[in-house]
Amino acid sequence: MAEFFRKKKKVCYMCAGKDINYKNVEILKKYVNDKGKILPRRVTGACAKHQRYIAEQVKRARAIALLPYTK
């Protein structure tokens, strides 16, 4: 039964050639849930290296008030 429900592996957004910056708030919102928490790798599909980078950029955007800490 499991072979019928295999999910397609998510591709890391940044490994695909896209760039994420703390100034680009619209892209960063995809990596933050409605409560303001940073989403995990298994949900976002980012690789480990880029998930750490995404978390760093989200924290920078929060520090200069581009993203809220909580909603």
All heavy atoms as TSV, in Angstrom:
chain	resi	resn	atom	element	x	y	z
A	1	MET	N	N	0.814	-1.190	0.000
A	1	MET	CA	C	0.000	0.000	0.000
A	1	MET	C	C	0.866	1.265	0.000
A	1	MET	O	O	0.471	2.273	-0.546
A	1	MET	CB	C	-0.900	-0.031	1.230
A	1	MET	CG	C	-1.971	0.995	1.245
A	1	MET	SD	S	-3.271	0.471	0.150
A	1	MET	CE	C	-4.398	1.775	0.338
A	2	ALA	N	N	2.043	1.207	0.592
A	2	ALA	CA	C	2.891	2.388	0.717
A	2	ALA	C	C	3.393	2.892	-0.637
A	2	ALA	O	O	3.637	4.083	-0.798
A	2	ALA	CB	C	4.072	2.082	1.620
A	3	GLU	N	N	3.555	2.009	-1.625
A	3	GLU	CA	C	4.071	2.455	-2.907
A	3	GLU	C	C	3.086	3.343	-3.663
A	3	GLU	O	O	3.456	4.063	-4.577
A	3	GLU	CB	C	4.490	1.272	-3.783
A	3	GLU	CG	C	3.350	0.366	-4.191
A	3	GLU	CD	C	3.231	-0.869	-3.320
A	3	GLU	OE1	O	3.998	-1.022	-2.369
A	3	GLU	OE2	O	2.353	-1.684	-3.604
A	4	PHE	N	N	1.826	3.339	-3.271
A	4	PHE	CA	C	0.839	4.185	-3.923
A	4	PHE	C	C	0.832	5.609	-3.376
A	4	PHE	O	O	0.368	6.519	-4.031
A	4	PHE	CB	C	-0.567	3.587	-3.766
A	4	PHE	CG	C	-0.718	2.263	-4.445
A	4	PHE	CD1	C	-0.938	1.123	-3.711
A	4	PHE	CD2	C	-0.621	2.150	-5.821
A	4	PHE	CE1	C	-1.073	-0.100	-4.324
A	4	PHE	CE2	C	-0.750	0.945	-6.451
A	4	PHE	CZ	C	-0.976	-0.202	-5.706
A	5	PHE	N	N	1.353	5.797	-2.183
A	5	PHE	CA	C	1.261	7.082	-1.529
A	5	PHE	C	C	2.624	7.751	-1.332
A	5	PHE	O	O	2.782	8.546	-0.428
A	5	PHE	CB	C	0.571	6.934	-0.167
A	5	PHE	CG	C	-0.850	6.498	-0.302
A	5	PHE	CD1	C	-1.222	5.207	0.027
A	5	PHE	CD2	C	-1.813	7.360	-0.780
A	5	PHE	CE1	C	-2.527	4.790	-0.094
A	5	PHE	CE2	C	-3.123	6.961	-0.918
A	5	PHE	CZ	C	-3.485	5.673	-0.573
A	6	ARG	N	N	3.574	7.455	-2.161
A	6	ARG	CA	C	4.875	8.098	-2.027
A	6	ARG	C	C	4.785	9.549	-2.468
A	6	ARG	O	O	4.244	9.857	-3.523
A	6	ARG	CB	C	5.924	7.385	-2.870
A	6	ARG	CG	C	6.279	6.060	-2.282
A	6	ARG	CD	C	7.523	5.528	-2.866
A	6	ARG	NE	N	7.775	4.228	-2.271
A	6	ARG	CZ	C	8.528	3.314	-2.790
A	6	ARG	NH1	N	9.124	3.535	-3.940
A	6	ARG	NH2	N	8.704	2.174	-2.193
A	7	LYS	N	N	5.336	10.408	-1.637
A	7	LYS	CA	C	5.319	11.825	-1.950
A	7	LYS	C	C	6.546	12.198	-2.753
A	7	LYS	O	O	7.605	11.606	-2.603
A	7	LYS	CB	C	5.286	12.658	-0.666
A	7	LYS	CG	C	3.983	12.573	0.063
A	7	LYS	CD	C	3.980	13.536	1.212
A	7	LYS	CE	C	2.651	13.490	1.923
A	7	LYS	NZ	N	2.595	14.447	3.022
A	8	LYS	N	N	6.394	13.206	-3.570
A	8	LYS	CA	C	7.515	13.717	-4.330
A	8	LYS	C	C	8.439	14.468	-3.382
A	8	LYS	O	O	7.988	15.252	-2.552
A	8	LYS	CB	C	7.006	14.658	-5.410
A	8	LYS	CG	C	8.057	15.146	-6.346
A	8	LYS	CD	C	7.448	16.016	-7.415
A	8	LYS	CE	C	8.523	16.562	-8.300
A	8	LYS	NZ	N	7.982	17.461	-9.315
A	9	LYS	N	N	9.738	14.237	-3.497
A	9	LYS	CA	C	10.700	14.896	-2.618
A	9	LYS	C	C	10.737	16.380	-2.931
A	9	LYS	O	O	10.818	16.790	-4.078
A	9	LYS	CB	C	12.082	14.281	-2.806
A	9	LYS	CG	C	13.120	14.848	-1.871
A	9	LYS	CD	C	14.351	14.006	-1.890
A	9	LYS	CE	C	15.495	14.601	-1.134
A	9	LYS	NZ	N	15.238	15.038	0.182
A	10	LYS	N	N	10.673	17.196	-1.873
A	10	LYS	CA	C	10.723	18.637	-2.040
A	10	LYS	C	C	12.135	19.064	-2.397
A	10	LYS	O	O	13.111	18.502	-1.910
A	10	LYS	CB	C	10.289	19.332	-0.757
A	10	LYS	CG	C	8.849	19.096	-0.403
A	10	LYS	CD	C	8.505	19.829	0.865
A	10	LYS	CE	C	7.091	19.536	1.278
A	10	LYS	NZ	N	6.744	20.210	2.524
A	11	VAL	N	N	12.247	20.062	-3.230
A	11	VAL	CA	C	13.537	20.579	-3.642
A	11	VAL	C	C	13.808	21.858	-2.874
A	11	VAL	O	O	12.934	22.709	-2.727
A	11	VAL	CB	C	13.542	20.865	-5.161
A	11	VAL	CG1	C	14.870	21.455	-5.585
A	11	VAL	CG2	C	13.237	19.614	-5.927
A	12	CYS	N	N	15.011	21.981	-2.387
A	12	CYS	CA	C	15.409	23.168	-1.644
A	12	CYS	C	C	15.322	24.394	-2.557
A	12	CYS	O	O	15.849	24.394	-3.669
A	12	CYS	CB	C	16.833	23.001	-1.107
A	12	CYS	SG	S	17.436	24.449	-0.226
A	13	TYR	N	N	14.652	25.423	-2.088
A	13	TYR	CA	C	14.428	26.650	-2.861
A	13	TYR	C	C	15.756	27.320	-3.208
A	13	TYR	O	O	15.936	27.827	-4.309
A	13	TYR	CB	C	13.558	27.587	-2.023
A	13	TYR	CG	C	13.139	28.865	-2.696
A	13	TYR	CD1	C	12.123	28.857	-3.645
A	13	TYR	CD2	C	13.725	30.077	-2.374
A	13	TYR	CE1	C	11.723	30.031	-4.257
A	13	TYR	CE2	C	13.333	31.245	-2.973
A	13	TYR	CZ	C	12.327	31.222	-3.921
A	13	TYR	OH	O	11.930	32.382	-4.524
A	14	MET	N	N	16.686	27.290	-2.279
A	14	MET	CA	C	17.958	27.972	-2.493
A	14	MET	C	C	18.925	27.135	-3.331
A	14	MET	O	O	19.737	27.685	-4.066
A	14	MET	CB	C	18.582	28.350	-1.159
A	14	MET	CG	C	17.733	29.359	-0.420
A	14	MET	SD	S	18.404	29.841	1.134
A	14	MET	CE	C	19.814	30.772	0.613
A	15	CYS	N	N	18.850	25.822	-3.233
A	15	CYS	CA	C	19.692	24.969	-4.075
A	15	CYS	C	C	19.258	25.061	-5.536
A	15	CYS	O	O	20.039	24.794	-6.441
A	15	CYS	CB	C	19.620	23.521	-3.606
A	15	CYS	SG	S	20.514	23.209	-2.085
A	16	ALA	N	N	18.008	25.449	-5.759
A	16	ALA	CA	C	17.487	25.592	-7.113
A	16	ALA	C	C	17.973	26.886	-7.769
A	16	ALA	O	O	17.664	27.137	-8.927
A	16	ALA	CB	C	15.967	25.560	-7.090
A	17	GLY	N	N	18.704	27.709	-7.032
A	17	GLY	CA	C	19.279	28.905	-7.619
A	17	GLY	C	C	18.645	30.198	-7.166
A	17	GLY	O	O	19.055	31.273	-7.584
A	18	LYS	N	N	17.645	30.148	-6.320
A	18	LYS	CA	C	17.003	31.364	-5.831
A	18	LYS	C	C	17.776	31.903	-4.632
A	18	LYS	O	O	18.459	31.177	-3.936
A	18	LYS	CB	C	15.566	31.079	-5.404
A	18	LYS	CG	C	14.735	30.359	-6.446
A	18	LYS	CD	C	14.430	31.249	-7.615
A	18	LYS	CE	C	13.356	30.661	-8.478
A	18	LYS	NZ	N	13.776	30.108	-9.693
A	19	ASP	N	N	17.650	33.199	-4.383
A	19	ASP	CA	C	18.353	33.811	-3.263
A	19	ASP	C	C	17.344	34.351	-2.259
A	19	ASP	O	O	16.319	34.908	-2.641
A	19	ASP	CB	C	19.253	34.939	-3.762
A	19	ASP	CG	C	20.173	35.462	-2.686
A	19	ASP	OD1	O	20.586	34.651	-1.836
A	19	ASP	OD2	O	20.477	36.659	-2.695
A	20	ILE	N	N	17.645	34.176	-0.993
A	20	ILE	CA	C	16.797	34.672	0.081
A	20	ILE	C	C	17.597	35.677	0.884
A	20	ILE	O	O	18.744	35.440	1.234
A	20	ILE	CB	C	16.318	33.518	0.993
A	20	ILE	CG1	C	15.408	32.592	0.201
A	20	ILE	CG2	C	15.583	34.054	2.201
A	20	ILE	CD1	C	14.942	31.405	0.980
A	21	ASN	N	N	16.971	36.809	1.169
A	21	ASN	CA	C	17.621	37.874	1.905
A	21	ASN	C	C	16.666	38.366	2.976
A	21	ASN	O	O	15.451	38.237	2.831
A	21	ASN	CB	C	17.971	39.006	0.933
A	21	ASN	CG	C	18.979	39.960	1.498
A	21	ASN	OD1	O	19.284	39.913	2.683
A	21	ASN	ND2	N	19.504	40.831	0.654
A	22	TYR	N	N	17.182	38.930	4.037
A	22	TYR	CA	C	16.326	39.401	5.124
A	22	TYR	C	C	15.437	40.559	4.676
A	22	TYR	O	O	14.407	40.819	5.267
A	22	TYR	CB	C	17.158	39.801	6.345
A	22	TYR	CG	C	18.016	41.036	6.152
A	22	TYR	CD1	C	17.535	42.281	6.518
A	22	TYR	CD2	C	19.285	40.944	5.626
A	22	TYR	CE1	C	18.303	43.417	6.355
A	22	TYR	CE2	C	20.065	42.060	5.464
A	22	TYR	CZ	C	19.571	43.302	5.818
A	22	TYR	OH	O	20.339	44.417	5.648
A	23	LYS	N	N	15.807	41.244	3.609
A	23	LYS	CA	C	15.016	42.362	3.104
A	23	LYS	C	C	13.797	41.894	2.316
A	23	LYS	O	O	12.843	42.645	2.161
A	23	LYS	CB	C	15.883	43.240	2.206
A	23	LYS	CG	C	17.063	43.850	2.909
A	23	LYS	CD	C	17.941	44.562	1.919
A	23	LYS	CE	C	19.257	44.916	2.539
A	23	LYS	NZ	N	20.202	45.447	1.542
A	24	ASN	N	N	13.816	40.676	1.828
A	24	ASN	CA	C	12.722	40.141	1.014
A	24	ASN	C	C	11.706	39.451	1.924
A	24	ASN	O	O	11.712	38.236	2.088
A	24	ASN	CB	C	13.284	39.182	-0.026
A	24	ASN	CG	C	12.350	39.014	-1.186
A	24	ASN	OD1	O	11.187	39.381	-1.107
A	24	ASN	ND2	N	12.874	38.465	-2.261
A	25	VAL	N	N	10.819	40.224	2.497
A	25	VAL	CA	C	9.905	39.751	3.525
A	25	VAL	C	C	8.871	38.780	2.972
A	25	VAL	O	O	8.471	37.828	3.649
A	25	VAL	CB	C	9.220	40.954	4.216
A	25	VAL	CG1	C	8.236	40.504	5.260
A	25	VAL	CG2	C	10.262	41.850	4.832
A	26	GLU	N	N	8.438	38.971	1.731
A	26	GLU	CA	C	7.405	38.107	1.150
A	26	GLU	C	C	7.885	36.656	1.051
A	26	GLU	O	O	7.126	35.732	1.288
A	26	GLU	CB	C	6.993	38.624	-0.231
A	26	GLU	CG	C	6.320	39.981	-0.184
A	26	GLU	CD	C	5.089	39.986	0.711
A	26	GLU	OE1	O	4.309	39.024	0.655
A	26	GLU	OE2	O	4.929	40.950	1.469
A	27	ILE	N	N	9.141	36.448	0.715
A	27	ILE	CA	C	9.688	35.084	0.651
A	27	ILE	C	C	9.873	34.529	2.058
A	27	ILE	O	O	9.596	33.357	2.313
A	27	ILE	CB	C	11.008	35.067	-0.144
A	27	ILE	CG1	C	10.740	35.415	-1.608
A	27	ILE	CG2	C	11.678	33.702	-0.054
A	27	ILE	CD1	C	11.969	35.516	-2.462
A	28	LEU	N	N	10.334	35.350	2.983
A	28	LEU	CA	C	10.558	34.883	4.354
A	28	LEU	C	C	9.261	34.482	5.046
A	28	LEU	O	O	9.270	33.620	5.917
A	28	LEU	CB	C	11.264	35.958	5.181
A	28	LEU	CG	C	12.739	36.173	4.882
A	28	LEU	CD1	C	13.284	37.307	5.727
A	28	LEU	CD2	C	13.537	34.921	5.112
A	29	LYS	N	N	8.148	35.063	4.658
A	29	LYS	CA	C	6.859	34.721	5.268
A	29	LYS	C	C	6.471	33.267	4.985
A	29	LYS	O	O	5.715	32.679	5.746
A	29	LYS	CB	C	5.763	35.651	4.775
A	29	LYS	CG	C	5.810	37.015	5.420
A	29	LYS	CD	C	4.664	37.878	4.944
A	29	LYS	CE	C	4.719	39.247	5.579
A	29	LYS	NZ	N	3.619	40.110	5.107
A	30	LYS	N	N	7.005	32.684	3.907
A	30	LYS	CA	C	6.722	31.285	3.603
A	30	LYS	C	C	7.375	30.343	4.610
A	30	LYS	O	O	6.958	29.213	4.766
A	30	LYS	CB	C	7.234	30.911	2.199
A	30	LYS	CG	C	6.506	31.611	1.092
A	30	LYS	CD	C	6.815	31.016	-0.266
A	30	LYS	CE	C	8.278	30.887	-0.548
A	30	LYS	NZ	N	8.589	30.415	-1.892
A	31	TYR	N	N	8.407	30.823	5.291
A	31	TYR	CA	C	9.155	30.006	6.232
A	31	TYR	C	C	8.762	30.254	7.684
A	31	TYR	O	O	9.380	29.721	8.588
A	31	TYR	CB	C	10.656	30.240	6.052
A	31	TYR	CG	C	11.138	29.794	4.694
A	31	TYR	CD1	C	11.332	30.699	3.665
A	31	TYR	CD2	C	11.371	28.452	4.435
A	31	TYR	CE1	C	11.754	30.292	2.416
A	31	TYR	CE2	C	11.800	28.031	3.192
A	31	TYR	CZ	C	11.983	28.950	2.193
A	31	TYR	OH	O	12.396	28.531	0.962
A	32	VAL	N	N	7.721	31.076	7.907
A	32	VAL	CA	C	7.240	31.393	9.252
A	32	VAL	C	C	5.761	31.054	9.308
A	32	VAL	O	O	5.010	31.403	8.403
A	32	VAL	CB	C	7.471	32.895	9.558
A	32	VAL	CG1	C	6.954	33.260	10.925
A	32	VAL	CG2	C	8.935	33.238	9.442
A	33	ASN	N	N	5.326	30.368	10.391
A	33	ASN	CA	C	3.910	30.017	10.487
A	33	ASN	C	C	3.089	31.182	11.027
A	33	ASN	O	O	3.619	32.268	11.289
A	33	ASN	CB	C	3.702	28.736	11.315
A	33	ASN	CG	C	3.997	28.913	12.776
A	33	ASN	OD1	O	4.319	29.995	13.240
A	33	ASN	ND2	N	3.899	27.837	13.523
A	34	ASP	N	N	1.800	30.981	11.220
A	34	ASP	CA	C	0.911	32.064	11.624
A	34	ASP	C	C	1.178	32.549	13.050
A	34	ASP	O	O	0.811	33.665	13.400
A	34	ASP	CB	C	-0.546	31.654	11.469
A	34	ASP	CG	C	-0.892	30.398	12.239
A	34	ASP	OD1	O	0.024	29.670	12.630
A	34	ASP	OD2	O	-2.098	30.146	12.443
A	35	LYS	N	N	1.819	31.751	13.871
A	35	LYS	CA	C	2.172	32.177	15.230
A	35	LYS	C	C	3.522	32.872	15.293
A	35	LYS	O	O	3.926	33.354	16.334
A	35	LYS	CB	C	2.191	30.976	16.171
A	35	LYS	CG	C	0.828	30.378	16.405
A	35	LYS	CD	C	0.911	29.274	17.417
A	35	LYS	CE	C	-0.471	28.710	17.694
A	35	LYS	NZ	N	-0.421	27.660	18.712
A	36	GLY	N	N	4.258	32.880	14.182
A	36	GLY	CA	C	5.548	33.543	14.145
A	36	GLY	C	C	6.729	32.611	14.314
A	36	GLY	O	O	7.868	33.063	14.402
A	37	LYS	N	N	6.475	31.305	14.382
A	37	LYS	CA	C	7.568	30.347	14.552
A	37	LYS	C	C	8.175	29.980	13.196
A	37	LYS	O	O	7.470	29.910	12.188
A	37	LYS	CB	C	7.063	29.071	15.217
A	37	LYS	CG	C	6.611	29.270	16.648
A	37	LYS	CD	C	6.208	27.943	17.239
A	37	LYS	CE	C	5.817	28.087	18.693
A	37	LYS	NZ	N	5.475	26.789	19.277
A	38	ILE	N	N	9.464	29.706	13.193
A	38	ILE	CA	C	10.155	29.284	11.980
A	38	ILE	C	C	9.791	27.826	11.715
A	38	ILE	O	O	9.891	26.977	12.601
A	38	ILE	CB	C	11.676	29.454	12.126
A	38	ILE	CG1	C	12.015	30.918	12.392
A	38	ILE	CG2	C	12.389	28.966	10.868
A	38	ILE	CD1	C	13.461	31.161	12.754
A	39	LEU	N	N	9.360	27.537	10.488
A	39	LEU	CA	C	8.945	26.181	10.130
A	39	LEU	C	C	10.147	25.248	10.019
A	39	LEU	O	O	11.233	25.667	9.604
A	39	LEU	CB	C	8.186	26.199	8.809
A	39	LEU	CG	C	6.853	26.925	8.833
A	39	LEU	CD1	C	6.301	27.040	7.420
A	39	LEU	CD2	C	5.872	26.206	9.720
A	40	PRO	N	N	9.980	23.960	10.348
A	40	PRO	CA	C	11.098	23.011	10.278
A	40	PRO	C	C	11.416	22.588	8.846
A	40	PRO	O	O	10.631	22.821	7.920
A	40	PRO	CB	C	10.602	21.825	11.102
A	40	PRO	CG	C	9.132	21.903	11.032
A	40	PRO	CD	C	8.790	23.354	10.947
A	41	ARG	N	N	12.547	21.929	8.685
A	41	ARG	CA	C	13.013	21.461	7.373
A	41	ARG	C	C	12.039	20.521	6.701
A	41	ARG	O	O	11.843	20.576	5.492
A	41	ARG	CB	C	14.332	20.695	7.530
A	41	ARG	CG	C	15.532	21.525	7.578
A	41	ARG	CD	C	16.763	20.658	7.653
A	41	ARG	NE	N	16.825	19.753	6.517
A	41	ARG	CZ	C	17.439	18.575	6.517
A	41	ARG	NH1	N	18.035	18.154	7.596
A	41	ARG	NH2	N	17.466	17.831	5.440
A	42	ARG	N	N	11.434	19.645	7.474
A	42	ARG	CA	C	10.542	18.648	6.867
A	42	ARG	C	C	9.318	19.298	6.241
A	42	ARG	O	O	8.699	18.727	5.342
A	42	ARG	CB	C	10.147	17.593	7.888
A	42	ARG	CG	C	9.281	18.104	9.001
A	42	ARG	CD	C	8.885	16.991	9.966
A	42	ARG	NE	N	8.011	17.505	10.978
A	42	ARG	CZ	C	8.400	18.057	12.125
A	42	ARG	NH1	N	9.703	18.151	12.375
A	42	ARG	NH2	N	7.530	18.503	12.979
A	43	VAL	N	N	8.973	20.490	6.682
A	43	VAL	CA	C	7.828	21.205	6.125
A	43	VAL	C	C	8.253	22.091	4.953
A	43	VAL	O	O	7.599	22.116	3.916
A	43	VAL	CB	C	7.143	22.060	7.215
A	43	VAL	CG1	C	6.019	22.894	6.631
A	43	VAL	CG2	C	6.632	21.174	8.331
A	44	THR	N	N	9.366	22.807	5.112
A	44	THR	CA	C	9.793	23.746	4.082
A	44	THR	C	C	10.480	23.065	2.911
A	44	THR	O	O	10.469	23.586	1.805
A	44	THR	CB	C	10.757	24.793	4.663
A	44	THR	OG1	O	11.925	24.144	5.146
A	44	THR	CG2	C	10.099	25.574	5.767
A	45	GLY	N	N	11.120	21.926	3.154
A	45	GLY	CA	C	11.826	21.225	2.088
A	45	GLY	C	C	13.228	21.748	1.858
A	45	GLY	O	O	13.873	21.389	0.880
A	46	ALA	N	N	13.720	22.602	2.734
A	46	ALA	CA	C	15.064	23.155	2.589
A	46	ALA	C	C	16.102	22.142	3.081
A	46	ALA	O	O	15.821	21.333	3.962
A	46	ALA	CB	C	15.197	24.447	3.387
A	47	CYS	N	N	17.296	22.206	2.512
A	47	CYS	CA	C	18.373	21.349	2.988
A	47	CYS	C	C	18.892	21.918	4.308
A	47	CYS	O	O	18.570	23.048	4.692
A	47	CYS	CB	C	19.481	21.233	1.953
A	47	CYS	SG	S	20.332	22.772	1.597
A	48	ALA	N	N	19.694	21.173	5.031
A	48	ALA	CA	C	20.144	21.565	6.369
A	48	ALA	C	C	20.946	22.865	6.343
A	48	ALA	O	O	20.759	23.747	7.184
A	48	ALA	CB	C	20.977	20.450	6.988
A	49	LYS	N	N	21.822	22.976	5.372
A	49	LYS	CA	C	22.663	24.165	5.254
A	49	LYS	C	C	21.807	25.412	5.044
A	49	LYS	O	O	21.991	26.437	5.714
A	49	LYS	CB	C	23.619	23.992	4.078
A	49	LYS	CG	C	24.463	25.185	3.758
A	49	LYS	CD	C	25.314	24.882	2.534
A	49	LYS	CE	C	26.050	26.115	2.068
A	49	LYS	NZ	N	26.821	25.848	0.857
A	50	HIS	N	N	20.857	25.317	4.152
A	50	HIS	CA	C	20.038	26.475	3.836
A	50	HIS	C	C	18.958	26.730	4.881
A	50	HIS	O	O	18.519	27.872	5.038
A	50	HIS	CB	C	19.440	26.326	2.446
A	50	HIS	CG	C	20.468	26.449	1.371
A	50	HIS	ND1	N	20.652	25.491	0.407
A	50	HIS	CD2	C	21.400	27.404	1.133
A	50	HIS	CE1	C	21.632	25.858	-0.390
A	50	HIS	NE2	N	22.112	27.023	0.037
A	51	GLN	N	N	18.542	25.717	5.617
A	51	GLN	CA	C	17.590	25.942	6.703
A	51	GLN	C	C	18.230	26.796	7.795
A	51	GLN	O	O	17.585	27.683	8.351
A	51	GLN	CB	C	17.108	24.612	7.283
A	51	GLN	CG	C	16.111	24.755	8.415
A	51	GLN	CD	C	14.777	25.333	7.986
A	51	GLN	OE1	O	14.396	25.246	6.833
A	51	GLN	NE2	N	14.066	25.903	8.918
A	52	ARG	N	N	19.495	26.555	8.078
A	52	ARG	CA	C	20.203	27.396	9.042
A	52	ARG	C	C	20.307	28.835	8.535
A	52	ARG	O	O	20.146	29.795	9.293
A	52	ARG	CB	C	21.600	26.828	9.328
A	52	ARG	CG	C	21.572	25.553	10.124
A	52	ARG	CD	C	22.963	25.161	10.573
A	52	ARG	NE	N	23.888	24.901	9.472
A	52	ARG	CZ	C	24.074	23.727	8.890
A	52	ARG	NH1	N	23.399	22.665	9.308
A	52	ARG	NH2	N	24.945	23.582	7.913
A	53	TYR	N	N	20.560	28.990	7.250
A	53	TYR	CA	C	20.653	30.317	6.647
A	53	TYR	C	C	19.300	31.033	6.695
A	53	TYR	O	O	19.231	32.228	6.992
A	53	TYR	CB	C	21.155	30.190	5.207
A	53	TYR	CG	C	21.298	31.508	4.494
A	53	TYR	CD1	C	22.362	32.349	4.765
A	53	TYR	CD2	C	20.358	31.915	3.558
A	53	TYR	CE1	C	22.500	33.564	4.118
A	53	TYR	CE2	C	20.479	33.129	2.904
A	53	TYR	CZ	C	21.553	33.942	3.186
A	53	TYR	OH	O	21.673	35.146	2.556
A	54	ILE	N	N	18.228	30.308	6.409
A	54	ILE	CA	C	16.884	30.882	6.460
A	54	ILE	C	C	16.560	31.357	7.873
A	54	ILE	O	O	16.032	32.455	8.066
A	54	ILE	CB	C	15.838	29.856	5.973
A	54	ILE	CG1	C	15.981	29.637	4.477
A	54	ILE	CG2	C	14.421	30.307	6.317
A	54	ILE	CD1	C	15.240	28.416	3.969
A	55	ALA	N	N	16.892	30.544	8.867
A	55	ALA	CA	C	16.636	30.924	10.254
A	55	ALA	C	C	17.402	32.189	10.615
A	55	ALA	O	O	16.874	33.073	11.301
A	55	ALA	CB	C	17.019	29.787	11.189
A	56	GLU	N	N	18.626	32.304	10.139
A	56	GLU	CA	C	19.441	33.493	10.400
A	56	GLU	C	C	18.809	34.736	9.768
A	56	GLU	O	O	18.741	35.797	10.390
A	56	GLU	CB	C	20.842	33.270	9.835
A	56	GLU	CG	C	21.789	34.417	10.016
A	56	GLU	CD	C	23.128	34.127	9.353
A	56	GLU	OE1	O	23.532	32.953	9.315
A	56	GLU	OE2	O	23.744	35.089	8.872
A	57	GLN	N	N	18.317	34.595	8.534
A	57	GLN	CA	C	17.704	35.727	7.839
A	57	GLN	C	C	16.378	36.143	8.488
A	57	GLN	O	O	16.072	37.332	8.576
A	57	GLN	CB	C	17.493	35.391	6.360
A	57	GLN	CG	C	18.760	35.133	5.595
A	57	GLN	CD	C	19.745	36.276	5.673
A	57	GLN	OE1	O	19.391	37.436	5.475
A	57	GLN	NE2	N	20.994	35.960	5.979
A	58	VAL	N	N	15.608	35.180	8.961
A	58	VAL	CA	C	14.356	35.490	9.656
A	58	VAL	C	C	14.655	36.258	10.943
A	58	VAL	O	O	13.992	37.249	11.268
A	58	VAL	CB	C	13.549	34.208	9.952
A	58	VAL	CG1	C	12.404	34.482	10.906
A	58	VAL	CG2	C	13.015	33.606	8.668
A	59	LYS	N	N	15.670	35.823	11.664
A	59	LYS	CA	C	16.038	36.502	12.907
A	59	LYS	C	C	16.531	37.923	12.639
A	59	LYS	O	O	16.243	38.846	13.413
A	59	LYS	CB	C	17.094	35.697	13.652
A	59	LYS	CG	C	16.542	34.409	14.216
A	59	LYS	CD	C	17.628	33.538	14.795
A	59	LYS	CE	C	17.066	32.195	15.219
A	59	LYS	NZ	N	18.124	31.296	15.729
A	60	ARG	N	N	17.251	38.127	11.555
A	60	ARG	CA	C	17.706	39.473	11.198
A	60	ARG	C	C	16.519	40.368	10.847
A	60	ARG	O	O	16.463	41.534	11.235
A	60	ARG	CB	C	18.656	39.432	10.004
A	60	ARG	CG	C	20.021	38.980	10.348
A	60	ARG	CD	C	20.918	39.013	9.139
A	60	ARG	NE	N	22.232	38.492	9.487
A	60	ARG	CZ	C	23.204	38.312	8.631
A	60	ARG	NH1	N	23.033	38.601	7.358
A	60	ARG	NH2	N	24.354	37.826	9.028
A	61	ALA	N	N	15.565	39.817	10.083
A	61	ALA	CA	C	14.381	40.590	9.704
A	61	ALA	C	C	13.548	40.950	10.929
A	61	ALA	O	O	12.966	42.037	10.991
A	61	ALA	CB	C	13.543	39.808	8.705
A	62	ARG	N	N	13.491	40.061	11.906
A	62	ARG	CA	C	12.767	40.359	13.141
A	62	ARG	C	C	13.475	41.456	13.930
A	62	ARG	O	O	12.827	42.326	14.517
A	62	ARG	CB	C	12.676	39.114	14.014
A	62	ARG	CG	C	11.691	38.094	13.533
A	62	ARG	CD	C	11.782	36.878	14.401
A	62	ARG	NE	N	10.802	35.879	14.048
A	62	ARG	CZ	C	10.841	34.629	14.476
A	62	ARG	NH1	N	11.818	34.239	15.275
A	62	ARG	NH2	N	9.909	33.772	14.120
A	63	ALA	N	N	14.789	41.431	13.956
A	63	ALA	CA	C	15.556	42.395	14.750
A	63	ALA	C	C	15.378	43.815	14.244
A	63	ALA	O	O	15.380	44.764	15.037
A	63	ALA	CB	C	17.033	42.022	14.742
A	64	ILE	N	N	15.213	43.993	12.943
A	64	ILE	CA	C	15.016	45.338	12.417
A	64	ILE	C	C	13.547	45.616	12.088
A	64	ILE	O	O	13.228	46.530	11.352
A	64	ILE	CB	C	15.923	45.606	11.199
A	64	ILE	CG1	C	15.609	44.650	10.046
A	64	ILE	CG2	C	17.368	45.541	11.572
A	64	ILE	CD1	C	16.341	45.014	8.765
A	65	ALA	N	N	12.661	44.799	12.644
A	65	ALA	CA	C	11.207	45.002	12.615
A	65	ALA	C	C	10.588	44.891	11.224
A	65	ALA	O	O	9.577	45.528	10.937
A	65	ALA	CB	C	10.834	46.314	13.259
A	66	LEU	N	N	11.164	44.064	10.348
A	66	LEU	CA	C	10.507	43.780	9.075
A	66	LEU	C	C	9.505	42.641	9.246
A	66	LEU	O	O	8.499	42.584	8.540
A	66	LEU	CB	C	11.538	43.421	8.004
A	66	LEU	CG	C	12.504	44.531	7.612
A	66	LEU	CD1	C	13.519	44.020	6.624
A	66	LEU	CD2	C	11.754	45.713	7.044
A	67	LEU	N	N	9.812	41.711	10.158
A	67	LEU	CA	C	8.904	40.618	10.507
A	67	LEU	C	C	8.583	40.715	11.989
A	67	LEU	O	O	9.464	41.041	12.787
A	67	LEU	CB	C	9.571	39.257	10.251
A	67	LEU	CG	C	9.595	38.698	8.845
A	67	LEU	CD1	C	10.358	37.386	8.830
A	67	LEU	CD2	C	8.221	38.494	8.309
A	68	PRO	N	N	7.355	40.394	12.373
A	68	PRO	CA	C	7.037	40.425	13.804
A	68	PRO	C	C	7.550	39.162	14.498
A	68	PRO	O	O	7.685	38.109	13.881
A	68	PRO	CB	C	5.507	40.471	13.818
A	68	PRO	CG	C	5.109	39.814	12.538
A	68	PRO	CD	C	6.178	40.148	11.551
A	69	TYR	N	N	7.818	39.274	15.792
A	69	TYR	CA	C	8.212	38.107	16.562
A	69	TYR	C	C	7.022	37.173	16.764
A	69	TYR	O	O	7.164	35.969	16.687
A	69	TYR	CB	C	8.777	38.537	17.923
A	69	TYR	CG	C	10.195	39.057	17.840
A	69	TYR	CD1	C	10.440	40.412	17.753
A	69	TYR	CD2	C	11.266	38.188	17.848
A	69	TYR	CE1	C	11.733	40.882	17.677
A	69	TYR	CE2	C	12.567	38.653	17.755
A	69	TYR	CZ	C	12.785	40.011	17.680
A	69	TYR	OH	O	14.070	40.474	17.591
A	70	THR	N	N	5.860	37.742	17.025
A	70	THR	CA	C	4.625	36.969	17.173
A	70	THR	C	C	3.517	37.703	16.428
A	70	THR	O	O	3.625	38.897	16.151
A	70	THR	CB	C	4.200	36.809	18.643
A	70	THR	OG1	O	4.014	38.097	19.197
A	70	THR	CG2	C	5.235	36.035	19.425
A	71	LYS	N	N	2.451	36.980	16.170
A	71	LYS	CA	C	1.312	37.604	15.471
A	71	LYS	C	C	0.227	37.934	16.442
A	71	LYS	O	O	-0.022	37.299	17.387
A	71	LYS	CB	C	0.780	36.649	14.401
A	71	LYS	CG	C	1.807	36.287	13.373
A	71	LYS	CD	C	1.585	37.031	12.120
A	71	LYS	CE	C	2.706	36.682	11.158
A	71	LYS	NZ	N	2.546	37.055	9.862
